[in-house]
Amino acid sequence: MSKVGSSVVIEVEPTPVVVPAAPVPPRTGVLERIRRFVAAVPRRLTDAAVVAFALYTVLYHAAFLFRWAPSVTFLVWLGGCGVLAVLRLGVAVQRARTARHRPVAAPTPTTTTTTDAAGATPATAADAGAVPADSPVPGSARSGPRWWWMLAAAAVGVAAAVTASQGGAMPWWVPASLGVLASVAVALLARRTWFTADADTPTATAWQTWYVLLVSAGVAVSSLYGARNTPDDVFYLGKSVWVAERDSVPLRDFLFTEEIMPPLSTQPPIASIEVFAGSLGRFFGLHAATATWYVLLPALAVLAIIALWRLVHRWAPRRPVLAFTVAVAYLYLVAGGDAALGTFHLPRLYEGKGMFVSAAVPLMWVYLTDWFESRSKWRLFLIFALSVVSIGLTSTSAIILPILVGAAALAMALVGRWWQAVATFAVALVYPIGAVVVTRLVLGPVTEVGGTTQFFDGEGTYRRTLLIGTLGVIGGLALWCAPLLLRRRAPRLLAAGAAVTMSVLFVPGVLEFLGSVTGVSAVLWRVPWILALPGLVGILCTLHPPRFDWLGRLLGALVAAALVASFSLYGTPMWDRDSYVETHPRPVWKMPQDRQGRIEWIHGLDRPPGLLLAPSTLMRIAPIISSRMRVVLPRDGYLIEYDWSSEFAQDRLRLAALADGTEVAPLPDIEAAIDRLEVGTICLYFGNRAGRRAVERLGFEVFAERENPTGSMRCLRRTG
């Protein structure tokens, strides 16, 4: 010990450290390596899919500049994926070598402690055991939230859930106010937990992964046997068929005209998944619908189920397999309505918006959680890649992603992570917003009528997506109470941020204001997609009272059984006809099989040039059969963007009514519409006698008939 000025320097002798002469790394058995590999499959599979499709989306957008055909873009993408795979393998080999040759740590050096005159030891950032300012301090006097505060917040959340699901029994401001109060209380409790608890990162086991892979395989197989005919298929599948048959991306209208009219302003050519499906079919020599429904859809189903598992496993504090099972049951048993999340899963997963809400949203929360806790640059890159994937799936992501990322940024700001919040917001939104801005500068803004075709306020939005009655209560509990059950720190705080954001959006007047600012009121009912609701519903069964493990396991099983029973009793299963789904004993295209048979028969006829006029249900699937079978009215809803009262629209509506047998306009009007649209073939059901008499008086004659018990048809063409 020596005295220097006013300080005393104390020299401490080093503690002897025994270093082995030749360090030998522990050997890992073959079975253990297999278990580790299997456990990592969900993470590696989803991360690889995100990077691969992000690469395709970037190449798809770049193809507009280089004028590449879709087939060329697909080949370049395949080569790029090969290069990325080789690079990834090289990195893995290098890391393995580095781990084997890692040097042994040096002996502990002499420690010199300097004390001031009072005997105190000044703290420095280099001291051993130093932790970030926002990390919990062991032995701190601060404690976590008291159970009664959590119980009070849960009680308000239950009240909000019960009142919100009543279906108009009370003014909406009551559940909206309770929801805001509950979400703010949950957020404050999550913030306190952040400063007093340690991070808890789970590790998947091999048996859990085998179970998830088995479930995902079963879901993929079941996707082949159900068929839900949705009106938007004519656009999504029709575009894929166009790409597969013509090897070009339609930048203007391809449904009513041969790229003569402007495109639908609500469907800009940003999304890449339809072009990917068409290119996939062209590459393998398959019909685009076959490639979409028999190849792409099962793969998407596997990825969506694994993405759900990753979120549940990352957020659930216990019993993740049980929570995952309940979440899958929710998707299968709660469908029916056009806005139910189960409807956007298997029945519409091949549509980009279905994959976005079912896979991209859960994965984004997983990546945000990992980035929030680890600040890893790789996680930040995955957030960027997933944002590219999202805009490649649907342009709706440009509306939903800012709200989702804003909720995460709010959570980060609550604990002082301002720079991380700003970085997240910038990285996650630069590509989607940039793509939308560039598209709008080139193609013009969304037409006013296209962006406001429908609107649902906060009350209507809640009850369309989170539903009413018992299912609405469950949805409300998932929104306002599930964050209290999540893992501590990042998962709990992020879910609380989402709850606060969603609760504010439910306040009367907020969605109306957003609609007036953005001009896209028609899609604002999709804002609850930010919640990853099926995962939160499953996590409700992780309820666990303190100090009683046996009671917690029993309670979790009872809650899970009650949830599944409620889904079965009050929900509409995915395979029910009320969900507009038909099940079949063999894989089928996702359309009514009798209609498919009729339109394929018409397609095989030797028809004269010109448009095809047929019943509306058949014209709606004709572009899916072939892009070269041009019809009068692919879908009436799209006419609103071309001026509903215009001659362009009225001619089509008048002729469709004739073919449907609902109304026969005066013959001069029919003849003028047929001439203007250059109709060459008219196909009618046998029962439409008035329509047949009208077109025969205009010079059409029967040239083909098809008798069928479910609907016999005859087709007519002009004489001469």
C-alpha positions in Angstrom: 0.0 0.0 0.0 1.3 3.4 -0.9 0.0 6.9 -0.5 -0.1 9.2 -3.6 -1.3 12.7 -3.0 -4.6 12.5 -1.2 -5.4 9.1 -2.4 -4.4 5.7 -1.2 -3.4 3.0 -3.7 -4.0 -0.6 -2.6 -2.3 -3.3 -4.5 -4.2 -6.6 -4.5 -2.4 -9.8 -5.3 -3.8 -11.7 -8.2 -5.8 -14.9 -7.5 -4.0 -17.9 -8.9 -5.7 -19.3 -12.0 -5.2 -22.8 -13.1 -4.9 -23.0 -16.9 -5.0 -26.4 -18.6 -2.0 -27.1 -20.8 -3.9 -28.1 -23.8 -7.6 -26.9 -23.8 -9.9 -29.5 -25.3 -13.3 -28.3 -26.4 -16.1 -30.5 -25.2 -17.3 -32.9 -27.8 -20.9 -32.8 -28.8 -22.5 -36.1 -29.5 -24.3 -36.9 -32.8 -27.7 -37.0 -31.1 -27.2 -33.7 -29.4 -26.2 -32.1 -32.7 -29.3 -33.5 -34.4 -31.5 -32.2 -31.6 -29.9 -28.7 -31.9 -30.3 -28.8 -35.7 -34.0 -29.8 -35.4 -34.7 -27.1 -32.8 -33.3 -24.4 -35.0 -35.3 -25.5 -38.1 -38.2 -23.0 -37.6 -35.9 -20.0 -37.1 -33.7 -21.0 -40.1 -36.6 -21.8 -42.4 -38.5 -18.6 -41.8 -35.4 -16.4 -41.8 -34.3 -17.9 -45.1 -37.7 -17.5 -46.6 -37.8 -13.8 -45.5 -34.4 -13.1 -47.1 -35.2 -15.0 -50.3 -38.6 -13.3 -50.9 -37.2 -9.9 -50.0 -34.5 -10.5 -52.7 -37.2 -11.4 -55.2 -39.3 -8.3 -54.4 -36.2 -6.1 -54.9 -35.4 -7.8 -58.2 -39.1 -7.5 -59.3 -39.1 -3.8 -58.7 -35.7 -3.4 -60.4 -37.0 -5.3 -63.4 -39.2 -2.2 -64.2 -36.1 -0.2 -64.8 -34.2 -2.9 -66.7 -37.3 -4.1 -68.6 -36.7 -7.7 -67.6 -39.4 -10.3 -68.4 -40.7 -12.1 -65.3 -39.0 -15.3 -66.5 -35.6 -13.5 -66.5 -36.3 -12.0 -63.1 -37.1 -15.5 -61.7 -33.9 -16.9 -63.1 -31.8 -14.1 -61.7 -33.5 -14.7 -58.3 -32.7 -18.4 -58.4 -29.1 -17.5 -59.0 -29.1 -15.0 -56.2 -30.5 -17.5 -53.8 -27.8 -19.9 -54.7 -25.1 -17.3 -54.0 -26.7 -16.5 -50.7 -26.8 -20.2 -49.7 -23.1 -20.6 -50.5 -22.2 -17.5 -48.5 -24.2 -18.7 -45.6 -22.5 -22.0 -45.7 -19.1 -20.3 -45.8 -20.0 -18.2 -42.8 -21.1 -21.2 -40.8 -17.9 -23.1 -41.6 -15.7 -20.1 -40.6 -17.6 -19.7 -37.4 -17.1 -23.4 -36.6 -13.3 -23.1 -37.2 -13.1 -20.0 -35.1 -14.9 -21.7 -32.2 -12.5 -24.7 -32.3 -9.4 -22.5 -32.3 -10.6 -19.9 -29.8 -7.7 -19.0 -27.4 -7.9 -19.6 -23.7 -8.5 -16.5 -21.6 -5.4 -14.9 -20.0 -4.8 -15.0 -16.2 -6.6 -12.3 -14.2 -4.2 -9.3 -13.9 -3.4 -7.4 -10.8 -6.3 -5.3 -9.7 -5.5 -1.8 -8.5 -8.2 0.0 -6.5 -8.0 3.7 -5.9 -9.9 5.2 -3.0 -10.4 8.8 -2.2 -9.6 10.4 1.1 -12.9 9.3 2.5 -12.3 5.7 1.6 -15.0 5.6 -1.2 -14.4 3.8 -4.5 -15.5 5.9 -7.6 -17.4 3.9 -10.1 -16.4 3.8 -13.8 -17.9 2.4 -17.0 -15.2 -0.1 -17.2 -15.9 -1.7 -13.9 -16.7 -5.4 -14.0 -20.4 -6.0 -13.8 -21.3 -2.6 -15.3 -24.8 -2.7 -16.9 -26.7 -0.4 -19.2 -28.7 2.3 -17.6 -32.0 0.7 -18.5 -31.1 -2.8 -17.3 -32.3 -4.1 -13.9 -29.8 -3.8 -11.1 -29.4 -6.9 -8.9 -30.3 -6.1 -5.3 -32.0 -2.9 -6.3 -34.5 -1.6 -3.8 -37.0 -1.2 -6.6 -39.4 -4.1 -6.9 -41.7 -5.3 -9.6 -45.4 -4.5 -9.9 -47.4 -5.6 -6.9 -50.0 -8.3 -7.7 -52.9 -6.1 -6.8 -51.9 -3.5 -9.3 -51.9 -6.2 -12.0 -55.2 -7.5 -10.7 -56.7 -4.0 -11.0 -55.4 -3.6 -14.6 -56.7 -7.0 -15.5 -60.2 -6.2 -14.1 -60.4 -3.0 -16.2 -59.3 -5.1 -19.2 -62.0 -7.6 -18.6 -64.6 -4.9 -18.3 -63.4 -3.4 -21.6 -63.6 -6.8 -23.3 -67.1 -7.6 -22.0 -68.6 -4.2 -22.9 -66.9 -4.0 -26.3 -68.4 -7.3 -27.4 -72.0 -6.5 -26.6 -73.0 -5.6 -30.2 -74.4 -2.2 -29.6 -76.0 -2.7 -26.2 -74.3 0.5 -24.9 -72.6 3.6 -26.3 -69.2 2.8 -27.8 -67.4 5.4 -25.8 -67.8 3.2 -22.7 -65.7 0.2 -23.9 -63.4 2.6 -25.8 -62.6 4.5 -22.6 -62.2 1.4 -20.6 -59.8 0.0 -23.2 -57.6 3.1 -23.2 -57.5 3.0 -19.4 -56.7 -0.7 -19.3 -54.0 -0.5 -22.0 -52.3 2.5 -20.3 -52.3 0.7 -17.0 -50.8 -2.4 -18.7 -48.1 -0.3 -20.4 -47.1 1.4 -17.1 -46.8 -2.0 -15.4 -44.8 -3.4 -18.3 -42.5 -0.3 -18.1 -41.9 -1.0 -14.4 -41.2 -4.6 -15.1 -38.6 -3.6 -17.7 -36.6 -1.9 -15.0 -36.9 -4.5 -12.4 -36.7 -7.9 -14.2 -34.1 -9.8 -16.2 -34.6 -10.7 -19.8 -35.8 -14.2 -20.3 -35.0 -15.7 -23.7 -36.5 -19.2 -24.3 -34.8 -22.1 -26.1 -36.9 -24.5 -28.2 -36.5 -28.2 -27.8 -36.4 -30.8 -30.5 -39.7 -32.4 -29.5 -41.4 -29.0 -29.6 -40.1 -28.5 -33.1 -41.2 -31.9 -34.2 -44.7 -31.2 -33.0 -44.8 -27.8 -34.8 -43.4 -29.3 -38.0 -46.0 -32.1 -37.8 -48.8 -29.6 -37.3 -47.6 -27.4 -40.1 -47.4 -30.4 -42.5 -51.0 -31.3 -41.5 -52.1 -27.7 -42.2 -50.3 -27.8 -45.6 -52.0 -31.0 -46.6 -55.4 -29.7 -45.5 -54.9 -26.6 -47.7 -55.3 -28.8 -50.8 -58.8 -30.1 -50.0 -60.7 -26.9 -49.2 -61.9 -24.4 -51.8 -63.1 -20.9 -51.0 -64.2 -18.8 -54.0 -63.4 -15.2 -53.2 -64.3 -12.3 -55.6 -60.7 -11.0 -55.5 -59.3 -14.2 -57.0 -60.1 -12.9 -60.5 -57.5 -10.1 -59.9 -54.8 -12.0 -58.0 -55.0 -15.3 -59.9 -55.9 -13.5 -63.1 -52.6 -11.6 -62.9 -50.6 -14.7 -62.2 -52.2 -16.4 -65.2 -51.4 -13.4 -67.4 -47.7 -13.5 -66.3 -47.5 -17.3 -66.9 -49.1 -17.2 -70.3 -47.6 -13.9 -71.7 -44.3 -13.5 -69.7 -45.1 -9.8 -69.0 -46.3 -7.8 -66.0 -49.5 -6.0 -66.8 -49.1 -2.3 -65.8 -52.5 -1.3 -67.0 -56.0 -2.9 -66.9 -55.8 -6.5 -67.8 -59.3 -7.6 -66.8 -61.7 -5.5 -68.9 -59.3 -4.6 -71.7 -55.9 -5.6 -73.1 -54.0 -3.1 -71.1 -55.9 -0.2 -72.7 -57.6 1.3 -69.7 -55.7 2.6 -66.6 -55.1 0.1 -63.9 -57.1 -0.1 -60.7 -55.8 2.7 -58.5 -56.3 0.6 -55.4 -54.1 -2.2 -56.8 -50.8 -0.7 -57.9 -48.2 -3.1 -59.3 -46.2 -3.0 -56.1 -46.9 -6.5 -54.8 -44.7 -9.2 -56.2 -46.3 -12.4 -55.0 -48.8 -12.7 -57.9 -45.9 -12.3 -60.4 -43.9 -14.8 -58.4 -46.7 -17.4 -58.6 -47.0 -16.8 -62.4 -43.3 -17.1 -62.9 -43.2 -20.2 -60.8 -45.8 -21.8 -63.0 -44.1 -20.8 -66.2 -40.7 -22.1 -64.9 -42.2 -25.5 -64.1 -44.5 -25.7 -67.0 -47.6 -25.6 -64.8 -50.8 -23.6 -65.1 -50.5 -20.6 -62.8 -53.5 -21.6 -60.7 -52.0 -25.1 -60.3 -48.7 -23.6 -59.2 -50.4 -21.3 -56.8 -52.8 -23.8 -55.2 -50.8 -27.0 -55.3 -47.3 -25.8 -54.9 -47.2 -22.3 -53.4 -50.1 -22.5 -51.0 -48.8 -25.6 -49.0 -45.4 -23.9 -48.7 -47.1 -20.7 -47.5 -49.2 -22.7 -45.0 -46.0 -24.2 -43.5 -44.3 -20.8 -43.1 -47.4 -19.2 -41.6 -47.8 -21.9 -39.0 -44.1 -21.8 -38.1 -44.3 -18.0 -37.9 -47.1 -18.3 -35.4 -45.1 -20.8 -33.4 -42.1 -18.5 -33.3 -44.2 -15.7 -31.9 -45.9 -17.9 -29.3 -42.7 -19.5 -28.2 -40.9 -16.2 -28.0 -43.7 -14.4 -26.0 -45.3 -17.2 -23.9 -43.8 -17.4 -20.4 -44.7 -21.1 -20.1 -46.6 -23.9 -21.9 -45.8 -22.6 -25.4 -47.0 -25.9 -27.1 -50.4 -25.6 -25.4 -50.7 -21.9 -26.4 -49.6 -22.7 -29.9 -52.2 -25.5 -30.2 -55.0 -23.1 -29.0 -53.9 -20.5 -31.5 -54.1 -22.9 -34.4 -57.5 -24.1 -33.1 -58.6 -20.4 -33.1 -57.6 -20.0 -36.8 -59.4 -23.2 -37.8 -62.6 -22.8 -35.7 -63.2 -19.0 -35.9 -63.7 -18.2 -39.6 -67.0 -17.5 -41.3 -67.0 -13.7 -41.5 -65.3 -11.9 -44.3 -63.0 -10.1 -41.8 -62.4 -13.0 -39.3 -58.7 -13.8 -39.1 -59.4 -17.5 -39.8 -60.8 -16.4 -43.1 -57.5 -14.8 -44.1 -55.5 -17.9 -43.2 -55.8 -21.1 -45.3 -58.8 -20.0 -47.4 -57.0 -16.9 -48.6 -53.4 -17.4 -47.7 -52.2 -17.3 -51.3 -53.5 -13.8 -51.5 -50.7 -11.5 -50.3 -52.8 -9.8 -47.6 -53.6 -13.2 -46.1 -49.9 -14.1 -45.9 -49.1 -10.7 -44.5 -51.5 -10.9 -41.5 -50.8 -14.6 -40.9 -47.0 -14.7 -41.2 -45.4 -11.3 -41.7 -47.0 -9.7 -38.7 -46.1 -12.4 -36.2 -42.5 -12.5 -37.5 -42.2 -8.8 -37.3 -43.0 -8.9 -33.6 -40.5 -11.7 -33.2 -37.8 -9.7 -34.9 -38.7 -6.5 -33.0 -38.5 -8.4 -29.7 -35.0 -9.8 -30.5 -33.8 -6.4 -31.8 -35.1 -4.7 -28.7 -33.3 -7.0 -26.3 -30.1 -7.8 -28.2 -29.6 -4.7 -30.4 -28.2 -7.1 -33.0 -27.5 -5.7 -36.4 -28.6 -9.0 -38.0 -32.0 -8.6 -36.3 -32.3 -5.0 -37.6 -31.5 -6.3 -41.1 -34.2 -8.9 -40.8 -36.7 -6.2 -39.8 -35.7 -4.4 -43.0 -36.0 -7.6 -45.1 -39.4 -8.4 -43.6 -40.6 -4.9 -44.5 -39.6 -5.5 -48.1 -41.4 -8.9 -48.0 -44.5 -7.2 -46.6 -44.8 -4.7 -49.4 -44.2 -7.5 -51.8 -47.2 -9.3 -50.4 -49.7 -6.4 -50.3 -49.8 -2.7 -50.6 -51.9 -2.7 -47.4 -48.7 -3.2 -45.5 -47.9 0.4 -46.3 -50.8 1.3 -44.0 -50.5 -1.4 -41.3 -46.7 -1.4 -40.9 -46.4 2.2 -39.8 -49.0 1.6 -37.1 -47.3 -1.7 -36.0 -43.8 -0.2 -35.9 -45.2 3.0 -34.3 -46.6 0.8 -31.5 -43.1 -0.8 -31.0 -41.4 2.6 -31.1 -43.8 3.8 -28.4 -42.8 0.9 -26.2 -39.1 1.6 -26.8 -39.6 5.3 -26.0 -41.3 4.4 -22.7 -38.0 3.0 -21.4 -35.8 5.7 -22.9 -34.6 3.8 -26.0 -35.2 6.8 -28.2 -32.4 6.1 -30.7 -33.5 2.5 -31.1 -37.1 3.6 -31.7 -36.0 6.0 -34.4 -33.8 3.4 -36.0 -36.6 0.8 -36.0 -39.1 3.2 -37.5 -36.7 4.3 -40.2 -35.4 0.8 -41.2 -38.9 -0.8 -41.2 -40.6 1.9 -43.2 -38.1 3.2 -45.7 -38.7 0.6 -48.4 -42.5 0.2 -48.1 -43.2 3.9 -48.0 -40.6 4.6 -50.7 -42.3 2.0 -53.0 -45.7 3.6 -52.5 -44.4 7.1 -53.1 -42.7 6.2 -56.3 -45.7 4.3 -57.5 -48.1 7.2 -56.8 -45.7 9.7 -58.5 -45.8 7.5 -61.6 -49.4 6.3 -61.7 -51.1 9.1 -59.8 -53.0 9.0 -56.4 -55.8 6.6 -55.4 -59.0 7.8 -56.8 -61.4 9.2 -54.3 -64.1 6.7 -55.0 -61.7 3.8 -54.9 -60.3 4.7 -51.5 -63.7 5.3 -49.9 -65.8 2.4 -51.1 -66.5 1.4 -47.5 -65.6 2.5 -44.0 -65.9 1.1 -40.5 -65.5 3.2 -37.4 -63.9 2.0 -34.2 -66.9 0.1 -33.1 -67.5 -1.5 -36.5 -63.8 -2.4 -36.8 -63.7 -4.1 -33.4 -66.7 -6.2 -34.1 -65.7 -7.2 -37.6 -62.3 -8.4 -36.6 -62.4 -9.3 -32.9 -66.1 -10.2 -33.3 -69.0 -10.0 -30.8 -70.4 -12.2 -28.0 -68.2 -14.8 -26.4 -65.7 -14.6 -29.2 -65.6 -10.9 -28.9 -64.8 -11.2 -25.2 -62.0 -13.6 -25.9 -60.6 -11.1 -28.5 -60.8 -8.3 -26.0 -59.1 -10.4 -23.3 -56.3 -11.1 -25.8 -55.9 -7.4 -26.5 -56.1 -5.9 -23.0 -55.1 -8.8 -20.6 -52.8 -11.1 -22.5 -49.8 -8.5 -22.3 -49.9 -9.1 -18.5 -49.1 -12.8 -19.0 -46.2 -12.4 -21.5 -42.5 -12.9 -20.8 -41.0 -10.0 -19.0 -39.2 -7.0 -20.5 -39.4 -6.8 -24.4 -42.4 -9.1 -25.1 -44.6 -7.6 -22.4 -43.6 -4.0 -23.3 -44.1 -4.4 -27.0 -47.5 -6.1 -26.5 -48.5 -3.2 -24.2 -47.4 -0.7 -26.9 -49.6 -2.5 -29.4 -52.6 -2.5 -26.9 -52.2 1.2 -26.3 -52.0 2.0 -30.0 -55.0 -0.2 -30.8 -57.1 1.2 -28.0 -56.4 4.8 -29.2 -57.5 3.8 -32.7 -60.8 2.4 -31.3 -61.6 5.8 -29.8 -64.5 7.4 -31.7 -63.2 9.9 -34.3 -59.7 8.6 -34.6 -60.2 6.2 -37.6 -62.3 8.9 -39.2 -59.5 11.4 -38.9 -57.0 8.8 -40.4 -59.3 8.2 -43.3 -59.7 11.9 -44.1 -55.9 12.3 -44.0 -54.8 9.2 -45.9 -57.8 8.9 -48.3 -57.8 5.1 -47.8 -60.8 4.7 -45.5 -61.8 1.5 -47.3 -59.0 -0.6 -45.7 -58.7 1.0 -42.2 -60.8 -1.8 -40.7 -57.6 -3.9 -41.0 -55.7 -2.0 -38.3 -56.4 -4.8 -35.7 -54.0 -6.9 -37.8 -51.1 -5.4 -35.9 -52.1 -7.5 -32.8 -51.1 -11.0 -34.0 -54.4 -11.9 -32.3 -54.3 -15.7 -32.6 -51.0 -15.8 -30.7 -52.3 -13.6 -28.0 -55.5 -15.7 -27.7 -53.3 -18.8 -27.3 -51.2 -17.2 -24.6 -54.3 -16.7 -22.4 -53.9 -20.3 -21.4 -50.5 -19.6 -19.8 -52.3 -18.0 -16.8 -50.3 -19.1 -13.7 -50.9 -18.2 -10.1 -47.7 -17.6 -8.1 -46.3 -20.3 -5.8 -48.6 -23.1 -6.9 -47.2 -24.9 -9.9 -49.7 -27.8 -9.9 -52.6 -25.3 -9.7 -51.0 -23.3 -12.6 -50.8 -26.4 -14.8 -54.4 -27.3 -14.0 -55.7 -23.8 -14.6 -53.8 -23.6 -17.9 -55.4 -26.8 -19.1 -58.9 -25.6 -18.0 -58.5 -22.3 -19.8 -57.3 -24.0 -22.9 -60.2 -26.4 -22.9 -62.7 -23.5 -22.3 -61.2 -21.5 -25.2 -61.4 -24.4 -27.6 -64.9 -25.2 -26.5 -65.9 -21.6 -27.1 -64.4 -21.6 -30.6 -66.4 -24.8 -31.3 -69.7 -23.5 -30.0 -69.7 -19.9 -31.1 -67.3 -19.9 -34.1 -67.8 -20.9 -37.7 -65.1 -23.5 -38.6 -63.0 -23.0 -41.6 -64.4 -26.0 -43.5 -68.1 -24.9 -43.0 -70.2 -23.7 -45.9 -71.0 -20.6 -43.9 -67.3 -19.8 -44.4 -67.9 -20.1 -48.1 -65.6 -23.1 -48.2 -66.3 -26.4 -49.9 -64.3 -29.5 -48.9 -63.4 -32.2 -51.4 -62.0 -35.7 -51.2 -59.1 -34.8 -53.5 -57.0 -31.7 -54.1 -59.0 -29.1 -56.1 -58.7 -25.6 -57.5 -60.2 -23.0 -55.1 -63.5 -22.5 -57.0 -66.8 -24.3 -57.3 -66.1 -27.4 -59.3 -69.3 -27.2 -61.4 -68.5 -23.7 -62.5 -65.0 -24.7 -63.3 -66.3 -27.5 -65.5 -68.6 -25.1 -67.4 -66.1 -22.4 -68.1 -63.5 -25.0 -69.2 -66.1 -26.4 -71.6 -66.7 -22.9 -73.0 -62.9 -22.3 -73.2 -62.6 -25.5 -75.3 -65.2 -24.4 -77.9 -64.3 -23.0 -81.3 -65.5 -19.5 -80.5 -65.6 -16.5 -82.9 -63.4 -13.5 -82.0 -64.7 -11.0 -79.5 -65.7 -10.9 -75.9 -67.5 -13.7 -74.1 -70.8 -12.9 -72.4 -71.9 -15.5 -69.8 -73.5 -15.6 -66.3 -71.5 -13.4 -63.9 -70.4 -16.4 -61.7 -68.7 -17.9 -64.8 -67.2 -14.7 -66.1 -65.6 -14.1 -62.7 -63.5 -17.2 -63.0 -62.8 -17.1 -66.7 -59.5 -15.0 -66.4 -58.3 -17.7 -64.0 -58.6 -20.3 -66.7 -56.9 -18.3 -69.4 -55.9 -14.6 -69.9 -56.8 -15.0 -73.5 -60.5 -15.7 -72.8 -61.7 -12.1 -72.6 -65.1 -11.6 -70.9 -67.6 -8.7 -70.6 -67.6 -8.4 -66.8 -64.9 -10.1 -64.8 -66.2 -8.4 -61.6 -68.7 -5.7 -61.2 -67.1 -4.2 -58.1 -64.1 -3.0 -60.0 -66.2 -0.8 -62.3 -66.6 1.8 -59.6 -63.1 3.1 -60.5 -64.1 3.6 -64.1 -67.2 5.7 -63.3 -70.2 3.6 -62.5 -72.5 5.7 -64.6 -70.3 5.7 -67.7 -71.2 3.9 -70.9 -68.1 1.7 -70.3 -69.7 0.4 -67.1 -73.4 0.5 -68.0 -72.9 -1.6 -71.1 -71.3 -4.3 -69.1 -73.8 -4.2 -66.3 -76.7 -4.3 -68.8 -75.3 -7.3 -70.6 -74.4 -9.2 -67.4 -78.0 -8.8 -66.2 -79.2 -10.3 -69.5 -76.8 -13.3 -69.1 -77.9 -13.8 -65.5 -81.5 -13.7 -66.4 -82.3 -10.9 -63.9 -83.3 -8.2 -66.4 -83.6 -7.9 -70.2 -83.1 -4.3 -71.4 -84.7 -3.0 -74.6 -83.3 -4.7 -77.7 -81.8 -1.5 -79.2 -79.8 -0.9 -76.0 -78.6 -4.6 -75.9 -77.6 -4.4 -79.6 -75.7 -1.2 -79.1 -73.9 -2.6 -76.1 -73.0 -5.8 -77.9 -71.6 -3.8 -80.8 -69.6 -1.4 -78.7 -68.0 -4.2 -76.7 -67.6 -6.5 -79.7 -69.2 -9.5 -78.1 -68.6 -12.6 -80.1 -70.1 -15.4 -78.0 -73.0 -15.5 -75.6 -73.5 -18.5 -73.3 -76.7 -18.9 -71.3 -78.3 -21.4 -69.0 -81.2 -23.4 -70.4 -83.6 -21.7 -68.0 -82.8 -18.2 -69.3 -85.4 -18.3 -72.1 -86.0 -14.6 -72.2 -82.3 -13.9 -72.7 -82.1 -16.5 -75.4 -85.1 -15.1 -77.3 -83.5 -11.6 -77.1 -80.1 -12.5 -78.5 -81.7 -14.7 -81.2 -83.7 -11.7 -82.4 -80.4 -9.9 -82.7 -79.0 -12.5 -85.1 -77.3 -15.0 -82.8 -77.7 -18.8 -83.2 -76.9 -21.8 -81.0 -73.7 -23.5 -82.0 -72.9 -25.6 -78.8 -74.9 -27.2 -76.0 -73.8 -28.9 -72.8 -76.4 -30.8 -70.8 -75.6 -31.2 -67.1 -77.8 -31.9 -64.1 -76.4 -28.9 -62.2 -76.9 -26.5 -65.0 -77.2 -27.1 -68.7 -75.9 -24.4 -71.0 -76.0 -23.4 -74.7 -73.7 -21.0 -76.4 -74.7 -18.7 -79.3 -72.8 -16.7 -81.9 -73.7 -14.3 -84.7 -75.0 -15.8 -87.9 -72.8 -15.1 -90.8 
